[in-house]
Amino acid sequence: MFDDDFRIKDIVLLKHLSASIRRNNKNDRQRRMFMFKRTIVTTIALSLLGSTCASAAAIPASQQESSISKAEQFESYLPREEAPEVQATLDPSWFNLRDWISLQNRSDERAPEGTLARVVTCLLTRDTGALERPSDANLPAFTLDKYLTENGKKAKSKLEQFDVSSPWLYTLHVEKIEKPKDQRRTYRLKGTSRTSQVGGIYPVEIAVSLVKSSNGRWLADDFDVFEVDLPQAIHSKDFFDIAVPGDWSVIKDNLPVPVLSFKKGEKDVGGLQPLNFLPVNTVENLYPNHSEVAEMLNKYPGEDRDLYWVLLKRTPPAAAQSHEVNYERHYYFLDREHHIAYDLNFDAGAVDSVTAWQVVNSFRLCPPNKN
């Protein structure tokens, strides 16, 4: 009796097991069919995508548009005076050249700003041929000539002061654009040249005039180089040397250690103050009253000078009943031997970081002559 019951149960279990296997096999077939269909669809899609890419790649270069196609769009990409925040170890001329090359790469060389970018890049890389060379068939052609009219090839001799090893053209940016005629426009450029000497940074102004040729291409037709104020070199015997922009006024107080105040027009833009710096002091002890750190204190990484810099937020004292907030860049040169810290500071709203670093890099300590 018990054996019959077990056999009946076994038969029932076998039937359930067989049905389960059939269901699983059916599900496996469905999954395999789905995967097969998905593979076919993916293959077809990739094939279509590949043919589309191949078709796009086959478009002739003459029919392809640059990523900046209209003159109105170009002008927003022109390198302007706004300078990036740079560290002491980074060269601002690199950022400037990068901006011009970026515009060159993204623009149509037939358009005015595209031509300007190529002309300026040639200037910054001394690829002009402005200085007359001895006639030699083996000399390579200069890239600038590709973007000049016949008159422009004659006028490029005005640029010969920038075709020398020193001073070299350092930075250029667009100051303004003049469009007296539809077929002509002039770009007024300002920038700097420099030498390897202390404080050897000089302002530069150049005008580049472009004309539209009969085939619709813009070419450089004339150049002008303007006389500008040179930086002021300031020497304080036994203490320091420094150079500041030529359009700044410098007020010097002949105290035991000289104090300088900088003005641009009627606006105070900074100064240089000597501060006591004892061995027990830290740089943080040098911060002026009513100030807080806006950007953390940094230390110059080189060994040629003991320099720290910080951006401070200045607020007026409560008694002043004013809510005006100013930001100042402070650069502290430490003369530990003579227990002096020189606080070279600038109004961050009036002096950009590149100009500030140009002044900072011109500063040199001149310790008293012990002989």
C-alpha positions as CSV (number, residue, x, y, z in Angstrom):
1,M,0.0,0.0,0.0
2,F,2.8,2.4,1.0
3,D,4.8,1.4,-2.1
4,D,1.8,2.3,-4.4
5,D,1.5,5.7,-2.7
6,F,5.2,6.4,-3.2
7,R,5.0,5.4,-6.9
8,I,2.0,7.7,-7.4
9,K,3.9,10.6,-5.8
10,D,7.0,9.9,-7.9
11,I,4.9,9.9,-11.1
12,V,3.3,13.3,-10.1
13,L,6.8,14.7,-9.3
14,L,8.2,13.5,-12.6
15,K,5.3,15.2,-14.5
16,H,5.9,18.5,-12.7
17,L,9.6,18.2,-13.4
18,S,9.0,17.5,-17.1
19,A,6.7,20.5,-17.4
20,S,9.2,22.7,-15.7
21,I,12.0,21.6,-18.1
22,R,9.8,22.3,-21.1
23,R,9.0,25.8,-19.7
24,N,12.7,26.5,-19.2
25,N,13.6,25.3,-22.6
26,K,10.9,27.5,-24.1
27,N,12.2,30.5,-22.1
28,D,15.8,29.8,-23.2
29,R,14.7,29.7,-26.9
30,Q,12.9,33.0,-26.4
31,R,15.9,34.6,-24.8
32,R,18.2,33.3,-27.5
33,M,15.8,34.7,-30.2
34,F,15.7,38.1,-28.4
35,M,19.5,38.3,-28.2
36,F,19.8,37.3,-31.9
37,K,17.3,40.0,-32.9
38,R,19.1,42.6,-30.8
39,T,22.5,41.7,-32.2
40,I,21.1,42.0,-35.8
41,V,19.5,45.5,-35.0
42,T,22.8,46.7,-33.3
43,T,24.8,45.5,-36.3
44,I,22.5,47.3,-38.7
45,A,22.6,50.5,-36.6
46,L,26.4,50.5,-36.4
47,S,26.6,49.9,-40.1
48,L,24.4,52.9,-40.8
49,L,26.3,55.1,-38.3
50,G,29.6,54.1,-39.9
51,S,28.3,55.0,-43.4
52,T,27.0,58.3,-42.1
53,C,30.4,59.1,-40.5
54,A,32.2,58.1,-43.7
55,S,29.9,60.4,-45.7
56,A,30.6,63.3,-43.3
57,A,34.3,62.7,-43.5
58,A,34.1,62.8,-47.3
59,I,32.8,66.4,-47.4
60,P,35.5,68.5,-49.2
61,A,37.4,70.8,-46.9
62,S,36.3,73.8,-49.0
63,Q,32.6,73.0,-48.1
64,Q,33.2,72.6,-44.4
65,E,32.4,75.5,-42.1
66,S,34.6,76.6,-39.3
67,S,33.2,76.5,-35.8
68,I,33.0,80.3,-35.8
69,S,31.4,81.3,-39.1
70,K,30.2,84.8,-38.7
71,A,32.1,88.0,-38.1
72,E,29.8,89.0,-35.3
73,Q,30.8,85.8,-33.5
74,F,34.5,86.3,-34.0
75,E,34.8,89.5,-32.0
76,S,33.7,87.8,-28.8
77,Y,36.7,85.5,-29.1
78,L,39.3,88.2,-29.6
79,P,41.9,88.2,-26.8
80,R,41.0,91.2,-24.6
81,E,42.8,92.9,-21.7
82,E,41.1,90.8,-19.1
83,A,43.9,88.6,-17.8
84,P,43.7,85.2,-16.2
85,E,44.7,84.7,-12.6
86,V,48.1,83.3,-12.9
87,Q,50.7,82.0,-10.4
88,A,54.1,83.4,-10.1
89,T,55.6,80.4,-11.8
90,L,53.3,80.6,-14.8
91,D,54.2,82.9,-17.7
92,P,51.2,85.1,-18.8
93,S,52.6,85.2,-22.4
94,W,51.8,81.5,-22.7
95,F,48.1,82.2,-21.9
96,N,48.0,85.1,-24.4
97,L,49.6,83.0,-27.2
98,R,47.2,80.2,-26.4
99,D,44.2,82.5,-26.9
100,W,45.4,83.7,-30.3
101,I,46.2,80.1,-31.5
102,S,42.8,79.0,-30.3
103,L,41.1,81.8,-32.3
104,Q,43.3,80.9,-35.3
105,N,42.3,77.2,-35.1
106,R,38.6,77.9,-34.8
107,S,38.3,80.7,-37.4
108,D,38.2,80.9,-41.2
109,E,41.5,82.4,-42.4
110,R,39.6,84.4,-45.0
111,A,37.6,86.3,-42.4
112,P,39.0,89.4,-40.8
113,E,39.5,88.1,-37.3
114,G,40.9,84.8,-38.7
115,T,43.5,86.8,-40.6
116,L,44.2,89.0,-37.5
117,A,44.8,85.9,-35.4
118,R,47.3,84.5,-37.9
119,V,49.1,87.9,-38.2
120,V,49.4,88.2,-34.4
121,T,50.6,84.6,-34.0
122,C,53.3,85.4,-36.5
123,L,54.3,88.5,-34.5
124,L,54.4,86.6,-31.2
125,T,56.5,83.8,-32.8
126,R,58.8,86.1,-34.8
127,D,57.6,84.5,-38.1
128,T,57.5,87.9,-39.9
129,G,60.6,88.6,-41.9
130,A,60.3,92.2,-40.9
131,L,64.1,92.6,-40.7
132,E,65.7,92.4,-44.1
133,R,67.6,89.1,-44.6
134,P,70.4,88.4,-47.1
135,S,68.9,87.0,-50.3
136,D,69.3,83.3,-50.1
137,A,67.2,80.8,-52.0
138,N,67.5,78.3,-49.1
139,L,65.8,80.6,-46.6
140,P,62.2,79.5,-45.9
141,A,59.3,81.8,-46.6
142,F,57.8,83.6,-43.7
143,T,54.3,82.7,-42.7
144,L,53.2,86.3,-42.3
145,D,53.6,86.9,-46.1
146,K,50.6,84.6,-46.7
147,Y,48.3,87.1,-45.1
148,L,49.6,90.4,-46.6
149,T,48.7,92.4,-49.6
150,E,51.6,93.7,-51.7
151,N,51.4,97.0,-49.8
152,G,51.4,95.0,-46.5
153,K,54.6,93.2,-47.6
154,K,56.3,96.6,-47.9
155,A,54.8,98.0,-44.6
156,K,55.9,95.0,-42.5
157,S,59.3,96.7,-42.2
158,K,57.6,98.9,-39.5
159,L,57.6,95.8,-37.3
160,E,61.3,95.2,-37.4
161,Q,61.7,96.2,-33.7
162,F,59.7,93.0,-32.9
163,D,61.9,90.8,-35.1
164,V,64.9,90.8,-32.7
165,S,65.8,88.5,-29.9
166,S,65.5,91.2,-27.2
167,P,63.2,92.9,-26.3
168,W,60.8,90.3,-27.6
169,L,57.1,90.7,-28.1
170,Y,55.5,89.3,-24.9
171,T,51.7,89.8,-25.0
172,L,49.1,91.4,-27.3
173,H,45.3,92.0,-26.9
174,V,42.7,94.0,-28.8
175,E,42.1,97.4,-27.4
176,K,39.6,98.6,-30.0
177,I,38.3,98.0,-33.5
178,E,37.8,100.7,-36.1
179,K,35.6,100.1,-39.2
180,P,35.7,103.2,-41.3
181,K,34.6,101.3,-44.4
182,D,32.9,97.9,-45.1
183,Q,36.1,96.8,-47.0
184,R,38.6,98.0,-44.4
185,R,39.0,97.7,-40.6
186,T,41.8,98.5,-38.2
187,Y,42.6,96.7,-35.0
188,R,44.4,98.6,-32.2
189,L,46.5,96.2,-30.2
190,K,48.1,96.8,-26.8
191,G,50.5,94.6,-25.0
192,T,54.0,94.3,-23.7
193,S,57.5,93.4,-24.8
194,R,60.2,92.4,-22.4
195,T,63.9,91.7,-21.8
196,S,65.7,89.4,-19.4
197,Q,66.8,92.4,-17.3
198,V,65.2,93.3,-14.0
199,G,62.0,95.2,-14.6
200,G,62.5,94.9,-18.4
201,I,58.8,94.9,-19.3
202,Y,57.7,97.6,-21.8
203,P,54.2,98.6,-23.1
204,V,53.5,98.2,-26.8
205,E,50.9,99.5,-29.2
206,I,50.4,98.3,-32.7
207,A,47.7,99.0,-35.3
208,V,47.0,96.3,-37.9
209,S,44.9,97.5,-40.9
210,L,43.0,94.8,-43.0
211,V,41.4,95.2,-46.4
212,K,39.0,92.9,-48.2
213,S,40.4,91.7,-51.5
214,S,38.5,91.2,-54.7
215,N,38.2,87.5,-54.0
216,G,36.6,88.1,-50.6
217,R,39.7,87.3,-48.5
218,W,40.8,89.7,-45.8
219,L,44.5,90.6,-45.8
220,A,46.8,92.9,-43.7
221,D,47.6,96.0,-45.7
222,D,49.4,98.3,-43.3
223,F,50.9,98.4,-39.8
224,D,51.6,101.2,-37.3
225,V,53.7,101.1,-34.2
226,F,53.1,103.8,-31.6
227,E,55.4,105.4,-29.0
228,V,54.2,104.7,-25.5
229,D,55.4,105.5,-22.0
230,L,58.1,103.3,-20.7
231,P,57.9,101.8,-17.2
232,Q,59.4,103.8,-14.4
233,A,62.5,102.4,-12.8
234,I,62.7,103.3,-9.1
235,H,66.0,102.9,-7.3
236,S,66.1,103.3,-3.5
237,K,69.8,103.0,-2.5
238,D,70.5,100.4,0.1
239,F,67.0,99.1,0.0
240,F,65.3,98.0,-3.3
241,D,64.8,98.4,-7.0
242,I,61.4,98.3,-8.6
243,A,59.7,99.2,-11.9
244,V,56.0,100.3,-12.3
245,P,53.9,101.1,-15.4
246,G,54.7,104.4,-17.1
247,D,51.2,105.8,-16.7
248,W,51.3,105.4,-12.9
249,S,52.3,108.3,-10.6
250,V,54.7,107.4,-7.8
251,I,54.8,109.3,-4.5
252,K,57.9,108.6,-2.5
253,D,58.2,109.4,1.2
254,N,61.9,109.5,2.2
255,L,61.6,107.9,5.6
256,P,64.5,105.9,6.9
257,V,63.2,103.1,4.7
258,P,61.3,104.6,1.7
259,V,57.6,104.3,1.4
260,L,55.9,104.3,-2.1
261,S,52.3,105.1,-3.1
262,F,51.0,104.3,-6.6
263,K,48.3,106.3,-8.4
264,K,46.7,105.9,-11.8
265,G,45.1,109.2,-12.6
266,E,43.4,110.3,-9.4
267,K,42.9,106.7,-8.1
268,D,45.1,105.1,-5.5
269,V,46.1,101.7,-6.9
270,G,48.6,100.4,-4.4
271,G,51.9,101.0,-2.7
272,L,55.0,99.6,-1.0
273,Q,55.4,99.8,2.7
274,P,58.3,98.5,4.8
275,L,57.2,96.6,8.0
276,N,59.1,95.4,11.0
277,F,59.6,91.6,10.8
278,L,61.2,90.0,13.8
279,P,62.3,86.4,14.0
280,V,59.3,85.5,16.1
281,N,56.8,87.0,13.6
282,T,54.9,85.1,10.9
283,V,53.7,86.4,7.6
284,E,50.1,86.4,9.0
285,N,51.2,89.0,11.5
286,L,51.8,91.4,8.6
287,Y,48.2,91.6,7.5
288,P,46.7,95.1,7.9
289,N,43.9,95.8,10.3
290,H,40.3,95.0,9.3
291,S,41.2,92.4,6.8
292,E,40.4,88.8,6.3
293,V,41.9,86.2,3.9
294,A,39.9,85.9,0.6
295,E,42.4,83.5,-1.0
296,M,44.9,81.5,1.0
297,L,48.5,82.5,1.6
298,N,51.0,81.2,-1.0
299,K,54.8,80.9,-0.8
300,Y,57.0,81.5,-3.9
301,P,58.5,78.1,-4.7
302,G,61.9,79.4,-5.9
303,E,64.9,80.0,-3.8
304,D,65.9,83.3,-5.3
305,R,63.5,85.3,-3.1
306,D,61.6,85.0,0.1
307,L,58.2,85.9,-1.1
308,Y,54.6,85.3,0.0
309,W,51.4,86.5,-1.4
310,V,47.7,86.6,-0.4
311,L,44.4,88.2,-1.5
312,L,42.8,90.1,1.4
313,K,39.3,91.4,1.9
314,R,39.4,94.8,3.5
315,T,36.4,96.3,5.4
316,P,36.3,99.7,7.0
317,P,36.3,100.0,10.8
318,A,32.9,100.3,12.5
319,A,33.5,103.9,13.4
320,A,33.6,104.8,9.7
321,Q,30.0,103.8,9.3
322,S,30.7,102.5,5.8
323,H,30.0,99.1,4.2
324,E,32.4,99.4,1.3
325,V,34.5,96.3,0.8
326,N,37.7,96.2,-1.2
327,Y,40.0,93.4,-2.2
328,E,43.8,93.8,-2.2
329,R,46.7,91.7,-3.4
330,H,49.6,91.7,-1.0
331,Y,53.1,90.5,-1.8
332,Y,55.4,90.2,1.1
333,F,59.2,90.2,0.4
334,L,61.1,89.2,3.5
335,D,64.5,90.6,4.3
336,R,65.2,88.5,7.3
337,E,68.7,89.7,7.8
338,H,67.6,93.3,8.3
339,H,64.2,92.3,10.0
340,I,62.2,94.1,7.3
341,A,59.2,92.8,5.3
342,Y,58.3,94.8,2.2
343,D,54.5,94.9,1.7
344,L,53.9,95.4,-2.1
345,N,50.2,95.8,-2.4
346,F,47.6,96.6,-5.2
347,D,43.9,97.3,-5.4
348,A,42.6,94.1,-7.0
349,G,39.8,96.0,-8.7
350,A,42.2,98.4,-10.4
351,V,45.3,96.3,-11.1
352,D,45.0,92.9,-12.7
353,S,47.1,90.0,-11.6
354,V,49.4,90.0,-14.7
355,T,50.3,93.7,-14.2
356,A,50.8,93.0,-10.5
357,W,53.2,90.2,-11.2
358,Q,55.1,92.3,-13.7
359,V,55.7,94.8,-10.9
360,V,56.5,92.1,-8.4
361,N,59.0,90.4,-10.7
362,S,60.8,93.7,-11.1
363,F,61.3,94.1,-7.4
364,R,64.9,93.4,-6.1
365,L,66.3,93.8,-2.6
366,C,69.5,96.0,-2.5
367,P,71.0,95.4,1.0
368,P,73.3,98.1,2.3
369,N,76.8,98.0,1.0
370,K,79.0,96.8,4.0
371,N,82.3,97.8,2.4
